[in-house]
Amino acid sequence: MAAARFLVSGKVQGVFFRASTREQALLHGLRGHAKNLPDGRVDVLLVGEAADIEAVALWLQQGPPMARVHAVERVDVEEATGPAGFLTD
């Protein structure tokens, strides 16, 4: 089981980014979370098969139609931990 954390910056709050990320993650059979951070970024944790994480990672580069992603910082996580499903705050 693979896991990766992403910090997504740009116009990513108030544009359905978390809900759309959840849809993408569930479509690929992933679990994890998408949480708004106080600094305006979204923290995304994806846990599952590496190929599915890669697919969602590519999607995060653009996000939903109303989002304007400026940068995506990736941190691979050794421990495949996370919630049983996919949570948004």
KANORVEN-V857328 format. One record per residue. N is the residue number from 1. PSI is psi in degrees with one decimal (none if undefined). OMEGA is omega in whole degrees, -180 to 180 (999 if undefined). Layout:
BEGIN
n=N psi=PSI omega=OMEGA
n=N psi=PSI omega=OMEGA
END
This chain:
BEGIN
n=1 psi=127.9 omega=179
n=2 psi=160.6 omega=177
n=3 psi=145.5 omega=177
n=4 psi=148.1 omega=178
n=5 psi=140.7 omega=-179
n=6 psi=136.6 omega=173
n=7 psi=112.1 omega=-173
n=8 psi=125.9 omega=-179
n=9 psi=159.6 omega=-178
n=10 psi=-151.5 omega=175
n=11 psi=84.2 omega=-173
n=12 psi=3.6 omega=175
n=13 psi=138.8 omega=-179
n=14 psi=16.0 omega=-178
n=15 psi=24.6 omega=180
n=16 psi=25.3 omega=-179
n=17 psi=-46.9 omega=-178
n=18 psi=-45.6 omega=-180
n=19 psi=-40.5 omega=179
n=20 psi=-36.7 omega=177
n=21 psi=-41.8 omega=177
n=22 psi=-45.2 omega=178
n=23 psi=-45.4 omega=-180
n=24 psi=-43.8 omega=-179
n=25 psi=-46.6 omega=-179
n=26 psi=-36.0 omega=177
n=27 psi=-33.2 omega=-179
n=28 psi=8.8 omega=177
n=29 psi=27.0 omega=-179
n=30 psi=158.2 omega=171
n=31 psi=167.5 omega=180
n=32 psi=-143.7 omega=-179
n=33 psi=162.8 omega=169
n=34 psi=117.4 omega=-175
n=35 psi=138.1 omega=173
n=36 psi=139.6 omega=175
n=37 psi=152.3 omega=-179
n=38 psi=-24.9 omega=-178
n=39 psi=5.8 omega=177
n=40 psi=-7.8 omega=178
n=41 psi=168.7 omega=172
n=42 psi=130.4 omega=178
n=43 psi=120.5 omega=-178
n=44 psi=127.0 omega=174
n=45 psi=127.0 omega=178
n=46 psi=130.4 omega=-180
n=47 psi=128.5 omega=180
n=48 psi=-151.7 omega=179
n=49 psi=141.2 omega=-176
n=50 psi=-42.1 omega=-179
n=51 psi=-36.7 omega=179
n=52 psi=-37.8 omega=175
n=53 psi=-42.1 omega=180
n=54 psi=-39.8 omega=180
n=55 psi=-45.0 omega=-180
n=56 psi=-34.4 omega=177
n=57 psi=-39.5 omega=176
n=58 psi=-41.4 omega=179
n=59 psi=-38.2 omega=-179
n=60 psi=-25.7 omega=-180
n=61 psi=-25.0 omega=180
n=62 psi=-41.6 omega=-179
n=63 psi=-165.5 omega=-180
n=64 psi=167.2 omega=-174
n=65 psi=-37.2 omega=-176
n=66 psi=-9.5 omega=-179
n=67 psi=155.3 omega=173
n=68 psi=93.6 omega=-177
n=69 psi=126.6 omega=177
n=70 psi=-36.3 omega=-178
n=71 psi=149.2 omega=174
n=72 psi=115.6 omega=178
n=73 psi=128.0 omega=-178
n=74 psi=137.4 omega=175
n=75 psi=113.6 omega=177
n=76 psi=140.1 omega=-176
n=77 psi=126.4 omega=-179
n=78 psi=-42.0 omega=-180
n=79 psi=123.1 omega=179
n=80 psi=70.1 omega=-180
n=81 psi=165.3 omega=178
n=82 psi=173.4 omega=-179
n=83 psi=166.4 omega=-179
n=84 psi=-31.5 omega=179
n=85 psi=-140.7 omega=176
n=86 psi=119.0 omega=-174
n=87 psi=146.5 omega=167
n=88 psi=146.3 omega=-177
n=89 psi=none omega=999
END
